[in-house]
Each structure stands twice: as C-alpha cells, then as structure tokens.
Amino acid sequence: MADDLVFLSDLQAGHSSSTVEVRLLRSWDARTLRRGGERMSVEMLLLDSQATMMPASVNVNRLATHQTNLEAGTVYSLTGFEVTRCNQDYRLSDSSLLIRFTDSTTFEKITDPAVPIPLESFRFRNYSEMLRLANSNNQLPVSDSLFTDLIGKITAVKSTITEPPLDKNRVSATIKMDNDTSVTLTLFDAQAVKIHNQLAQMAVDPRICVATSVNPRMVGGRLFFNGTAGTHIHFDVETVAGESLFSSGLLEQDTGLAPVGRLVRSFAKVETLSIAELNDFVLNASSQNIDFICTGKVTGIKLDKGWCYVSCAKCFRKLHRSVSSLTCLSCNNTDAVGILRYRVEISIAHETGEGLFVMLDGVMAKLHNMRAHEAVNLLPGNDVNPEESDAPQFVLDMEGNTYTFQVKVGPYNFTANNHSFTISRILGEGDPEPQPAFVDDGAADDNGDDNNDV
C-alpha cells in the first residue's frame, strides 16, 4: 500500500485506486435550495501533508457506510474513489478537483501517517484581495476560489433570533481586520440560531472570530460577507490561528464597546415607540444602533434640499458637479458614473410628538413602485435638472397620509447635529414584524439602497 501512496496534488480526473493520507478539516450537509431542503450529500474539506486542500463528497446513499466515521481533525487513509471537476462557481479551495466516494471507497482512521499533516489550514486574504474577490463577478483564474476564510476581532454582534426561533433568522457580526478595516459577516437560518445560542451561553464574550468559506460581496461601496453551507465559526483559541491573534497583544486596548453577549441579547426584537418616545430616547439613552417602529401622519414635505440627488453608482454618495464631469469625493473619482436616487424629507406627527424623517431611495421606490429616474419623466418641460426641480406630484401627495414605518437610529441621532431620523421600511397590513438592521456604523442597510450620507 505504501507504494501507492500519493498526494492530493498528484490526483487526476477519473477513478483512482491510489491511497492518500488526509486530515478531515470539516464537513457539512449539502441540501436542496428550498427552505428545510432535502439532504443530498455530506461535503468535506481534506488536507494532506503538503498543505493541499481538496473538497470531497459523500452521496446520501453512501452515508450509512461512512457518516459515523467522520470526525473533524482526524487523519484518514483514503482509497478507491472518483476524481472529478468541481463546480467552479462553488469552489472552496484552490484545487479544481473534487473527490467523490464510491461503493469501493475505504476511509479508515490512522494514527501514524507516513508524513505529518498540519492540524489546520485556512485561506486568509488581505483586504485588497477580498475586494478583488467581491468585485470579480465570478471571473477569476482557474487556480483561484470565490470563497475565503476570515479572521479578525469581534466588535459588535446583532441577532434577530427569538425564543423559539422563527423563520428568516440572521446573526450579523462586525469584524475588525488586521488593517483596522471593519467588515460585516452575516449568518442565516440554522447557522444563525446555532451561533446565537452559542454566544448566549458563553461565560466570557469572545474577542476573536475565524470564519471559514465565506462569500465576499460589495454593497454600497462596503465589504460584506455571507455565510455558506461550508462556513464554520471558531472563537478565540479554538484554532491555532485564532490563538495567535488572541495572544498577539492586539486585544489589550479597550474598544469602549458593549460585550458581544450583551449586544446579542439587546437587539433580539424591534420595539414600537411613539414619535414623542423616539425623541426622548435619543435625548436620554446612550449612543447605539437600534431600530424602532413608529406610526404617524405626514404633515409636510420639506423640499429645501430637493427630492432627489445624483449619486455615485459605486458608493451611493452624492456627486459634486463641475462644468464637464461628476466627481465622487468618497471614491476619489473625477469621472464618476451617476445615478438618480430619492431623498425626501418629511415631517410626521402623532399625538403629542412630531419629528423630521428622511425617506431614501429604496423606501421611496418600493412605496411608489417607481425609480427616481423614471419619476423625472413626470416633470414638466424638457432637459429639466431634477435636483433643482419641484417634486413630482405623487411625492407631494404623501402629505396627509398615515404610515407605520421602521426607523433606523444610529450614533448620529445622539449628537447635537441630529435633525432627522431615517425611515428604513414602510410597513403594510399583514407585513411580518421587522427585524433589526445589520450595520453598526449608521451606513446603508444590507441591500445598499438607503444611504443617508449624501
């Protein structure tokens, strides 16, 4: 058997009767896409002594033979399997190949591999490399993968998990990377519930997070990560990589933020406040990110700042006009591409309270089923500059209407410069109870539609 021993990098497509010695890094269920989908297989990520990682798959029909034998971290001798090309749109390692277990596959535990195999392996990238992945639109070299592993310091966690958990659960964490850049990691459904419960039960709030096989994406000029089926979360010293960062001295400086565990419990639901209570809250509470539900009647449309603006197509910040071009100061681009977006200030009153609220592009477009660039066609005259024009009639007709809406409150609302609240959603009859937003710096929500920093 020793003569047939090969490395993962030696494998080629087709049936293999050779033997590879590998460590099982992690495994997870692959299910059909529908919610609560049927189990199709167990997927694994294997590592050999050359630090080569390769995915493997066990079809559901063969799980009875192998499932009880699958233990993360254990070393195995693997023989008699098929090697195929993996799905290039869902590649969790740099290898383009995938091992499939067959009826003739043996997967036996060993304690003394011929060559020592590393205990763990991660595919961490720096911020610039992650931006390249997020902007790749799947057009990457064959040797690269769309997914990455993430390591950093946890500075905030928000959760929508209730007891008992309902549908569409999410947990979102803000992770500070080694260059002090913060990114947002979001887990969904069963993964979210698992991590929420784990955090709630921990005696000490974790400081370091290692997340495997996450999917980077750009939204509103910011970097977000979504969990995948292959995502595993490790805290603090559960990994060698996490222990190294935990012991590096980077955690000695106090961030002044609330512990993660408390944040998880604090934002489990969105409460209803009157407008008067909302005004009192920002005067008396400590600065934080939180969402509330309010109801009120529109008493005025404030057009001092217009009803729309031309934004950068990349970061959604307001563009500055020159004679011949549009400049985005945020992106440092003197030839930016502009798109028209709503920004409507309205006064809303209810009983004894009144406040100034801002409805941004996503909310306005959903409420009126019309994008801002389409609304320009309703304006009288030709070659009208919409930023300097009167608002379309349907905007003015909002006065007198009563709405129930979700309000996004951020650190800005607790300053002396606070003049308005941002409406993140209009609720209709029968709409489900909203959940908290997932961004902790007062920026856009996770679809990038509603950026108040223009």
C-alpha positions as CSV (number, residue, x, y, z in Angstrom):
1,M,0.0,0.0,0.0
2,A,2.9,2.4,0.7
3,D,4.0,2.2,-2.9
4,D,0.5,3.5,-3.9
5,L,0.6,6.4,-1.5
6,V,0.2,9.8,-3.4
7,F,-0.5,13.4,-2.5
8,L,-3.7,15.3,-3.4
9,S,-1.8,17.3,-5.9
10,D,-0.9,14.1,-7.8
11,L,-4.6,13.2,-8.5
12,Q,-6.1,13.4,-11.9
13,A,-9.7,13.2,-13.1
14,G,-11.0,9.6,-13.2
15,H,-11.1,6.6,-11.0
16,S,-8.2,6.3,-8.5
17,S,-7.0,3.1,-6.7
18,S,-4.2,5.1,-5.0
19,T,-4.1,5.9,-1.4
20,V,-4.0,9.4,0.1
21,E,-3.5,10.3,3.7
22,V,-5.5,13.3,4.7
23,R,-6.9,15.2,7.6
24,L,-10.6,15.9,7.7
25,L,-10.8,19.6,8.3
26,R,-14.5,20.0,8.4
27,S,-17.7,18.6,7.0
28,W,-21.3,19.8,6.4
29,D,-24.6,18.8,4.9
30,A,-25.5,19.8,1.3
31,R,-29.2,20.3,0.9
32,T,-31.6,21.3,-1.8
33,L,-32.1,25.1,-2.1
34,R,-35.7,25.3,-0.8
35,R,-36.0,26.1,2.9
36,G,-35.6,22.9,5.0
37,G,-34.4,21.3,1.8
38,E,-33.7,17.6,1.5
39,R,-30.2,16.3,2.3
40,M,-28.2,15.4,-0.8
41,S,-24.8,14.7,0.5
42,V,-22.1,15.4,3.1
43,E,-19.3,17.7,1.8
44,M,-15.9,17.7,3.3
45,L,-12.6,19.6,3.0
46,L,-9.5,17.4,3.2
47,L,-5.9,18.4,3.9
48,D,-2.7,16.5,3.1
49,S,0.9,16.7,4.3
50,Q,1.8,19.2,1.5
51,A,-0.9,21.6,2.9
52,T,-3.0,20.9,-0.2
53,M,-6.7,21.2,0.4
54,M,-9.3,19.4,-1.7
55,P,-13.1,19.0,-1.3
56,A,-14.7,15.6,-1.1
57,S,-18.3,14.5,-1.3
58,V,-20.3,11.5,0.1
59,N,-23.7,11.0,-1.6
60,V,-26.6,10.5,0.7
61,N,-27.0,6.9,-0.5
62,R,-23.5,6.1,0.9
63,L,-23.8,7.9,4.2
64,A,-24.7,4.8,6.1
65,T,-21.3,3.4,5.4
66,H,-19.2,6.5,6.2
67,Q,-21.1,9.1,8.3
68,T,-20.4,7.6,11.8
69,N,-16.7,7.6,10.8
70,L,-16.4,11.3,10.0
71,E,-14.6,13.3,12.8
72,A,-13.2,16.7,12.1
73,G,-9.5,16.9,12.9
74,T,-8.9,13.1,12.4
75,V,-6.4,11.7,9.9
76,Y,-7.6,9.1,7.4
77,S,-6.3,6.8,4.8
78,L,-8.5,7.2,1.7
79,T,-8.5,4.6,-1.1
80,G,-10.7,3.8,-4.1
81,F,-12.6,6.9,-5.2
82,E,-13.5,9.0,-8.2
83,V,-11.9,12.3,-9.0
84,T,-14.0,14.8,-10.9
85,R,-14.0,18.5,-11.7
86,C,-15.7,20.5,-9.0
87,N,-18.3,23.2,-9.6
88,Q,-16.2,26.3,-10.4
89,D,-18.9,28.6,-9.0
90,Y,-18.8,26.9,-5.6
91,R,-15.1,26.1,-5.2
92,L,-13.9,26.1,-1.5
93,S,-10.3,25.5,-2.2
94,D,-7.7,26.4,-4.9
95,S,-8.0,22.9,-6.3
96,S,-10.2,22.5,-9.3
97,L,-10.8,18.8,-8.5
98,L,-13.3,17.0,-6.2
99,I,-13.1,13.6,-4.6
100,R,-16.3,11.5,-4.8
101,F,-16.8,8.5,-2.6
102,T,-17.9,5.3,-4.4
103,D,-19.1,1.9,-3.3
104,S,-15.5,0.8,-3.3
105,T,-14.1,3.7,-1.2
106,T,-12.4,2.9,2.1
107,F,-11.9,5.8,4.6
108,E,-10.1,4.5,7.6
109,K,-8.7,6.3,10.6
110,I,-5.0,6.2,11.1
111,T,-2.8,7.5,14.0
112,D,0.6,7.5,12.4
113,P,0.6,9.0,8.9
114,A,3.7,8.5,6.7
115,V,4.3,12.2,6.7
116,P,2.9,14.5,9.4
117,I,-0.2,16.5,8.3
118,P,-0.9,20.1,9.6
119,L,-3.6,20.4,12.2
120,E,-5.4,23.2,10.3
121,S,-5.3,25.2,7.2
122,F,-7.1,28.5,6.3
123,R,-7.2,30.6,3.2
124,F,-7.0,34.1,4.7
125,R,-6.7,37.1,2.4
126,N,-5.9,40.7,3.0
127,Y,-8.5,43.4,2.5
128,S,-7.4,44.2,-1.1
129,E,-7.6,40.6,-2.2
130,M,-11.0,40.3,-0.7
131,L,-12.1,43.4,-2.6
132,R,-10.9,41.7,-5.8
133,L,-12.9,38.6,-5.0
134,A,-16.1,40.7,-4.2
135,N,-15.7,42.6,-7.5
136,S,-14.8,39.5,-9.6
137,N,-18.4,38.6,-10.8
138,N,-17.2,35.0,-10.9
139,Q,-14.4,35.9,-13.5
140,L,-11.4,34.5,-11.6
141,P,-8.4,32.5,-12.7
142,V,-8.9,28.7,-12.6
143,S,-6.4,28.5,-9.8
144,D,-8.5,30.8,-7.5
145,S,-11.7,30.4,-5.5
146,L,-14.6,32.7,-5.0
147,F,-14.7,32.0,-1.3
148,T,-12.3,33.0,1.5
149,D,-11.7,32.5,5.2
150,L,-11.9,35.5,7.5
151,I,-10.1,36.3,10.8
152,G,-10.5,39.3,13.0
153,K,-11.6,40.9,16.2
154,I,-15.3,40.9,17.0
155,T,-16.5,44.5,17.8
156,A,-20.3,44.0,17.6
157,V,-23.0,41.3,17.1
158,K,-26.7,41.7,16.2
159,S,-29.3,39.0,16.1
160,T,-32.9,38.5,15.1
161,I,-33.2,35.2,16.9
162,T,-36.3,34.9,19.2
163,E,-37.3,32.1,21.6
164,P,-38.4,29.9,20.0
165,P,-36.7,30.8,16.7
166,L,-38.9,31.9,13.8
167,D,-38.2,31.9,10.1
168,K,-35.6,34.0,8.3
169,N,-33.1,34.1,11.3
170,R,-30.0,36.2,10.9
171,V,-26.9,37.0,13.1
172,S,-24.6,39.6,11.9
173,A,-21.1,40.4,13.4
174,T,-18.8,43.3,12.8
175,I,-15.2,42.0,12.3
176,K,-12.2,44.3,12.5
177,M,-9.4,43.0,10.3
178,D,-5.7,43.5,10.9
179,N,-5.7,46.8,8.9
180,D,-8.4,48.2,11.2
181,T,-10.9,48.0,8.5
182,S,-14.3,46.7,9.7
183,V,-16.4,44.3,7.6
184,T,-19.8,42.7,8.3
185,L,-20.3,38.9,8.4
186,T,-23.9,37.6,8.3
187,L,-25.1,34.1,9.0
188,F,-28.6,32.8,8.2
189,D,-31.2,30.3,9.4
190,A,-29.8,27.2,11.2
191,Q,-26.2,28.6,11.3
192,A,-27.5,31.9,12.8
193,V,-29.5,30.1,15.5
194,K,-26.5,27.9,16.4
195,I,-24.1,30.8,16.8
196,H,-26.7,32.9,18.6
197,N,-27.2,30.2,21.2
198,Q,-23.5,29.5,21.5
199,L,-22.8,33.2,22.2
200,A,-25.6,33.5,24.7
201,Q,-24.3,30.5,26.7
202,M,-20.7,31.6,26.8
203,A,-19.5,32.7,30.2
204,V,-17.0,35.1,28.6
205,D,-17.6,37.1,25.5
206,P,-15.4,36.0,22.6
207,R,-12.9,38.5,21.1
208,I,-11.6,36.7,18.0
209,C,-13.6,35.1,15.2
210,V,-12.4,32.7,12.5
211,A,-15.0,32.1,9.8
212,T,-14.4,29.6,7.0
213,S,-15.7,29.6,3.4
214,V,-17.5,32.9,3.4
215,N,-18.7,34.7,0.3
216,P,-17.5,38.3,-0.1
217,R,-19.7,40.9,-1.9
218,M,-19.7,44.7,-2.3
219,V,-22.8,46.6,-1.3
220,G,-22.9,50.4,-1.4
221,G,-19.1,50.6,-1.6
222,R,-18.7,48.4,1.6
223,L,-17.5,44.9,2.0
224,F,-19.9,42.3,3.3
225,F,-19.5,38.5,3.9
226,N,-22.3,35.9,3.8
227,G,-22.0,32.5,5.4
228,T,-22.2,29.5,3.1
229,A,-23.1,25.8,3.8
230,G,-19.3,25.3,4.3
231,T,-18.9,28.1,6.9
232,H,-17.7,27.1,10.3
233,I,-17.2,29.6,13.1
234,H,-14.3,29.3,15.6
235,F,-13.8,31.7,18.6
236,D,-10.7,32.9,20.4
237,V,-8.2,30.0,21.0
238,E,-10.3,27.2,19.3
239,T,-7.8,27.4,16.4
240,V,-4.1,27.9,16.2
241,A,-4.6,31.0,14.0
242,G,-7.2,32.4,16.4
243,E,-4.9,31.8,19.4
244,S,-2.0,33.5,17.7
245,L,-4.1,36.7,17.2
246,F,-5.6,36.4,20.6
247,S,-2.1,36.3,22.2
248,S,-0.6,39.0,19.9
249,G,-1.4,42.0,22.2
250,L,-3.9,43.5,19.7
251,L,-6.7,42.9,22.2
252,E,-5.2,44.9,25.1
253,Q,-6.7,48.2,24.0
254,D,-10.2,48.7,25.3
255,T,-12.7,49.5,22.5
256,G,-15.3,51.0,24.7
257,L,-17.9,48.8,23.1
258,A,-20.5,46.7,24.9
259,P,-19.7,43.0,25.2
260,V,-20.8,40.8,22.3
261,G,-23.0,38.7,24.5
262,R,-25.0,41.7,25.7
263,L,-25.4,43.0,22.2
264,V,-26.8,39.7,21.1
265,R,-29.5,39.8,23.8
266,S,-30.2,43.6,23.4
267,F,-31.3,43.6,19.8
268,A,-33.5,40.5,19.7
269,K,-36.6,42.4,18.5
270,V,-37.7,45.8,17.2
271,E,-39.8,47.7,19.7
272,T,-42.7,50.1,19.0
273,L,-42.4,53.7,20.1
274,S,-44.5,56.8,19.7
275,I,-42.7,59.7,18.0
276,A,-42.6,61.5,21.3
277,E,-40.9,58.5,22.9
278,L,-38.5,58.3,20.0
279,N,-37.5,62.0,20.6
280,D,-37.0,61.3,24.3
281,F,-35.0,58.1,23.6
282,V,-32.2,59.9,21.6
283,L,-32.1,62.6,24.3
284,N,-31.6,60.3,27.2
285,A,-30.2,57.0,26.0
286,S,-26.5,56.2,25.3
287,S,-25.3,56.2,21.7
288,Q,-26.1,53.0,19.9
289,N,-27.6,51.4,16.7
290,I,-31.2,50.3,17.1
291,D,-34.4,50.1,15.1
292,F,-37.9,51.1,16.2
293,I,-41.5,51.0,14.8
294,C,-43.4,54.3,14.7
295,T,-46.8,55.4,13.3
296,G,-47.7,58.9,12.2
297,K,-49.3,61.3,9.7
298,V,-47.3,63.2,7.2
299,T,-47.8,66.9,8.0
300,G,-45.4,68.4,5.4
301,I,-43.0,67.7,2.6
302,K,-39.7,69.5,3.1
303,L,-38.1,70.4,-0.2
304,D,-35.3,72.7,1.0
305,K,-32.8,70.0,-0.1
306,G,-34.8,68.8,-3.1
307,W,-36.4,65.4,-3.6
308,C,-33.5,63.6,-5.2
309,Y,-29.8,63.7,-5.9
310,V,-27.3,62.3,-8.3
311,S,-25.2,59.6,-6.6
312,C,-22.1,57.7,-7.3
313,A,-23.0,54.3,-8.9
314,K,-20.4,52.6,-6.7
315,C,-20.7,54.1,-3.2
316,F,-24.1,56.0,-3.4
317,R,-22.6,59.2,-2.0
318,K,-23.7,62.5,-3.6
319,L,-21.6,63.5,-6.6
320,H,-20.2,67.0,-7.0
321,R,-20.9,68.7,-10.3
322,S,-18.3,70.5,-12.4
323,V,-18.8,72.0,-15.8
324,S,-17.9,68.8,-17.7
325,S,-17.9,66.0,-15.2
326,L,-19.2,64.5,-11.9
327,T,-16.8,63.9,-9.1
328,C,-17.1,61.4,-6.2
329,L,-15.0,62.6,-3.3
330,S,-15.5,59.3,-1.4
331,C,-14.1,57.2,-4.3
332,N,-11.6,59.9,-5.4
333,N,-13.1,59.6,-8.9
334,T,-13.2,62.7,-11.1
335,D,-15.2,61.0,-13.8
336,A,-17.8,59.1,-11.8
337,V,-20.9,57.4,-13.2
338,G,-24.0,59.0,-11.7
339,I,-27.5,57.5,-10.9
340,L,-30.5,59.4,-9.7
341,R,-31.8,58.5,-6.2
342,Y,-34.6,59.7,-4.0
343,R,-34.0,61.6,-0.8
344,V,-37.2,63.1,0.6
345,E,-37.5,64.9,3.9
346,I,-41.0,64.8,5.6
347,S,-42.4,65.9,8.9
348,I,-44.5,63.3,10.7
349,A,-46.7,63.9,13.7
350,H,-48.5,61.6,16.1
351,E,-50.4,62.7,19.2
352,T,-48.0,64.9,21.1
353,G,-44.9,64.2,19.1
354,E,-43.5,65.4,15.8
355,G,-40.2,64.8,14.0
356,L,-38.3,65.2,10.8
357,F,-37.8,62.0,8.8
358,V,-35.9,61.0,5.7
359,M,-37.1,58.6,3.1
360,L,-34.3,57.3,0.9
361,D,-34.2,55.6,-2.5
362,G,-35.1,52.1,-1.6
363,V,-38.1,53.0,0.6
364,M,-39.5,55.6,-1.9
365,A,-39.1,53.2,-4.9
366,K,-40.9,50.4,-3.1
367,L,-43.6,52.7,-1.7
368,H,-44.4,54.2,-5.1
369,N,-43.3,51.4,-7.4
370,M,-41.2,53.8,-9.4
371,R,-37.5,54.6,-9.5
372,A,-36.2,58.2,-9.3
373,H,-35.0,58.2,-12.9
374,E,-38.5,57.1,-14.0
375,A,-40.1,59.9,-11.9
376,V,-38.2,62.5,-13.8
377,N,-40.4,61.7,-16.9
378,L,-43.4,63.1,-14.9
379,L,-41.8,66.5,-14.6
380,P,-43.0,69.3,-16.9
381,G,-40.6,70.6,-19.6
382,N,-37.6,69.2,-21.3
383,D,-33.9,69.0,-20.1
384,V,-35.0,69.6,-16.5
385,N,-32.4,69.2,-13.8
386,P,-34.3,67.1,-11.3
387,E,-32.1,68.2,-8.4
388,E,-33.3,71.7,-8.9
389,S,-36.9,71.0,-9.9
390,D,-40.2,70.7,-8.0
391,A,-41.1,67.3,-6.7
392,P,-43.4,65.1,-8.8
393,Q,-47.0,65.2,-7.7
394,F,-47.0,61.7,-6.2
395,V,-44.3,62.9,-3.7
396,L,-46.4,66.0,-2.7
397,D,-49.5,63.8,-2.4
398,M,-47.9,61.9,0.5
399,E,-48.9,64.8,2.8
400,G,-51.9,63.8,4.9
401,N,-51.2,60.1,4.6
402,T,-50.6,58.0,7.7
403,Y,-47.8,55.4,7.7
404,T,-46.4,52.8,10.0
405,F,-42.7,52.6,9.5
406,Q,-39.4,51.3,10.8
407,V,-36.8,53.9,11.9
408,K,-33.1,53.3,11.9
409,V,-31.4,55.1,14.8
410,G,-27.6,55.4,14.8
411,P,-24.9,57.4,16.6
412,Y,-25.6,60.5,14.5
413,N,-29.1,60.7,16.2
414,F,-27.5,61.1,19.6
415,T,-25.4,64.2,18.6
416,A,-26.3,67.9,18.7
417,N,-26.4,67.9,14.9
418,N,-29.3,65.5,14.8
419,H,-32.1,66.9,12.8
420,S,-33.8,63.8,11.2
421,F,-34.4,60.1,11.5
422,T,-34.0,57.7,8.6
423,I,-37.0,55.5,7.6
424,S,-35.7,52.1,6.5
425,R,-39.1,50.5,5.7
426,I,-42.8,51.3,5.3
427,L,-45.0,48.6,6.8
428,G,-48.2,47.5,5.1
429,E,-51.0,45.5,6.5
430,G,-50.0,41.9,7.1
431,D,-46.3,42.6,6.8
432,P,-44.2,40.4,9.2
433,E,-42.7,42.0,12.2
434,P,-39.4,43.7,11.1
435,Q,-36.1,42.6,12.4
436,P,-33.1,44.9,13.3
437,A,-30.8,46.3,10.6
438,F,-27.4,44.7,10.4
439,V,-24.9,47.6,10.0
440,D,-23.4,49.2,13.1
441,D,-22.0,52.4,11.7
442,G,-25.1,54.2,10.6
443,A,-24.5,53.4,6.9
444,A,-26.8,51.7,4.4
445,D,-28.8,48.6,5.1
446,D,-27.7,45.3,3.6
447,N,-29.2,45.9,0.2
448,G,-27.3,49.2,-0.3
449,D,-30.5,51.1,-1.2
450,D,-30.7,53.6,1.7
451,N,-27.6,55.7,2.3
452,N,-28.3,58.9,4.3
453,D,-24.8,60.2,3.9
454,V,-25.2,62.2,0.7
